[in-house]
């Protein structure tokens, strides 16, 4: 049976083949370049209860079950060859999408029959890790500094298709603001009729009104798990993110890095800047890191990292770099320099319009974080 998936999903299979072919993980810098002196030799990879042990002496991969039964032994060169075939297929699909060829319908999901037999022989029976887990792949690496062989979970992000999300929009990612003073009803109708969110916020400001953060949309009708999670990261985090959203939806900036720069200059949270601390950058980096490694809007967050290794990025040219928690600064810089705020569907998540509740006027702004590349 052939499997079907989108570019991002097939990228996970490609990453498995490519890593087994390369035999090492390269640490990346904030610009996705390899740091040549930071290399982690791969001992084995675990995916869907199948273990792939690298035997570099005999140049083969020993494939075992969770009970340590041997399924097969396959030369490394076959992983190299099939990784190249899969990469070429993914690139051709992406090129077809980019050209928008009207004579050929290019769907989101596609099959790769060219690697079907090899995929079966390597026990790859799914092309995507469970959506309930942050770790898409588990790798045992050798740390040449400590001499240890840690088992680490990595989340895989691919640049082969469209930019992926770091934090998906949901109703619980709606931030609620009270509008003061209230705006006349006839003006509210005009503002809500505007198509662009930046124009709506500009019109609110033109009325002499301002937005003040109140709370996040409740998860279960009463309280917000996401707000509690944000407070668990930093007590000022809900207000900080609320400020970020105001900057973004006002049209001032979209990249996380630029928003942080503007906030550092304006200091909307009135931090003590006497000693020029980079409060906003530091706090935002911590938010991005926790989101990347396990924090979600609807699940209680106790800072237990599911992707305890970090991120693996499949670059546009098919090369792979990793961001390892051992090198936390590189990981944080990568997230900080390569993410932006994005606008999800306003109708689906019911935000962006002025509404009335108990005599007060409110507006919701939704948080979604996406990779720039």
Long-range contacts (C-beta under 8 A, 24 or more apart in sequence): 2-111, 2-112, 2-113, 2-116, 3-111, 3-112, 3-119, 3-126, 3-127, 4-109, 4-110, 4-111, 5-109, 5-110, 5-127, 5-128, 6-108, 6-109, 6-110, 6-161, 7-90, 7-93, 7-94, 7-158, 7-160, 7-161, 7-162, 8-158, 8-160, 8-161, 8-164, 9-127, 9-128, 10-86, 10-89, 10-90, 10-110, 10-112, 10-127, 11-90, 11-156, 11-158, 11-160, 11-161, 11-314, 12-127, 12-128, 12-129, 12-136, 12-137, 12-156, 12-158, 13-86, 13-119, 13-124, 13-127, 14-83, 14-86, 14-87, 14-90, 14-160, 14-314, 14-318, 15-136, 15-137, 15-156, 15-158, 15-312, 15-314, 15-320, 16-45, 16-47, 16-52, 16-124, 16-137, 17-79, 17-80, 17-82, 17-83, 17-86, 18-79, 18-83, 18-87, 18-314, 18-318, 18-320, 19-45, 19-137, 19-139, 19-312, 19-320, 20-45, 20-52, 20-54, 20-61, 20-76, 20-79, 21-76, 21-79, 21-80, 21-83, 22-320, 23-54, 23-56, 23-76, 25-139, 25-141, 25-312, 25-320, 25-322, 25-324, 26-320, 26-321, 26-322, 27-321, 27-322, 27-323, 27-324, 27-327, 27-330, 28-313, 28-321, 28-322, 28-323, 28-330, 28-334, 29-330, 29-333, 29-334, 30-330, 30-333, 30-334, 30-336, 30-337, 30-338, 31-337, 32-313, 32-315, 32-321, 32-334, 32-338, 32-373, 33-321, 34-319, 34-321, 35-330, 38-324, 38-327, 40-141, 40-142, 40-143, 40-144, 40-322, 40-324, 41-141, 41-142, 41-144, 42-139, 42-140, 42-141, 42-142, 43-140, 43-141, 43-142, 43-149, 44-139, 44-140, 45-137, 45-138, 45-139, 45-140, 46-137, 46-138, 46-139, 46-140, 46-151, 47-124, 47-129, 47-137, 47-138, 48-123, 48-124, 48-125, 48-126, 48-129, 50-123, 50-124, 52-122, 61-122, 63-122, 63-123, 71-123, 72-121, 72-122, 72-123, 74-121, 74-122, 78-118, 79-122, 82-115, 82-118, 82-119, 83-318, 85-112, 85-114, 85-115, 86-112, 86-114, 86-115, 87-160, 87-318, 89-114, 89-115, 90-160, 90-161, 91-160, 91-318, 94-160, 94-161, 129-156, 133-306, 134-292, 134-293, 134-294, 134-305, 134-306, 134-307, 135-306, 135-307, 135-308, 135-309, 136-307, 136-312, 137-312, 139-309, 143-326, 150-309, 152-308, 152-309, 152-310, 152-324, 153-306, 153-307, 153-308, 153-309, 154-307, 154-309, 154-310, 154-311, 154-312, 154-322, 155-292, 155-293, 155-307, 155-310, 155-311, 155-312, 156-311, 156-312, 156-313, 156-314, 157-311, 157-312, 157-313, 157-314, 157-371, 158-313, 158-314, 159-313, 159-314, 159-315, 159-316, 159-373, 160-314, 160-316, 160-318, 163-370, 163-371, 163-372, 163-373, 164-370, 164-371, 165-342, 165-368, 165-369, 165-370, 165-371, 166-288, 166-291, 166-292, 166-335, 166-339, 166-369, 166-370, 166-371, 167-291, 167-297, 167-367, 167-368, 167-369, 168-368, 169-344, 169-345, 169-349, 169-366, 169-367, 169-368, 170-297, 170-298, 170-349, 171-217, 171-349, 171-350, 172-216, 172-217, 172-218, 172-219, 172-224, 172-225, 172-226, 172-297, 172-298, 173-216, 173-217, 173-226, 173-297, 173-349, 173-366, 173-367, 173-368, 174-216, 174-217, 174-349, 174-350, 174-351, 174-364, 174-365, 174-366, 174-367, 175-213, 175-216, 175-217, 175-238, 175-241, 175-242, 175-245, 175-364, 175-365, 175-366, 175-367, 176-213, 176-214, 176-215, 176-216, 176-217, 176-362, 176-363, 176-364, 177-211, 177-212, 177-213, 177-214, 177-242, 177-246, 177-362, 177-363, 177-364, 177-365, 178-211, 178-212, 178-214, 178-360, 178-361, 178-362, 179-204, 179-209, 179-210, 179-211, 179-354, 179-360, 179-361, 179-362, 179-363, 180-209, 180-210, 180-212, 181-208, 181-209, 182-209, 182-360, 182-361, 183-207, 183-209, 183-354, 183-361, 188-354, 188-361, 191-354, 192-353, 192-354, 197-249, 197-343, 197-346, 197-352, 197-365, 198-249, 198-250, 198-251, 200-352, 200-353, 200-354, 200-363, 201-246, 201-249, 201-250, 201-251, 202-250, 202-251, 204-354, 204-363, 211-246, 211-363, 213-238, 213-239, 213-242, 213-243, 214-362, 217-364, 219-297, 219-298, 225-297, 225-298, 225-299, 225-300, 226-297, 226-298, 228-300, 228-301, 229-295, 229-297, 229-300, 229-301, 230-287, 232-301, 232-302, 232-303, 233-286, 233-287, 233-290, 233-295, 233-301, 234-283, 234-286, 234-287, 236-269, 236-283, 237-283, 237-287, 239-269, 240-269, 240-280, 240-283, 240-284, 240-287, 241-287, 241-367, 242-365, 243-268, 243-269, 244-284, 244-341, 245-341, 245-365, 245-366, 245-367, 246-365, 248-341, 249-343, 249-352, 249-365, 254-340, 254-341, 254-342, 255-339, 255-340, 255-372, 256-284, 256-288, 256-335, 256-336, 256-339, 256-340, 256-341, 256-369, 257-336, 257-337, 259-341, 260-284, 260-336, 281-336, 284-336, 285-332, 285-333, 285-335, 285-336, 286-332, 288-332, 288-335, 288-336, 288-339, 288-369, 289-328, 289-331, 289-332, 289-335, 291-369, 292-331, 292-335, 293-325, 338-371, 338-372, 338-373, 339-369, 339-370, 339-371, 339-372, 340-369, 340-370, 340-371, 340-372, 341-367, 341-368, 341-369, 341-370, 342-368, 342-369, 342-370, 343-368, 344-368
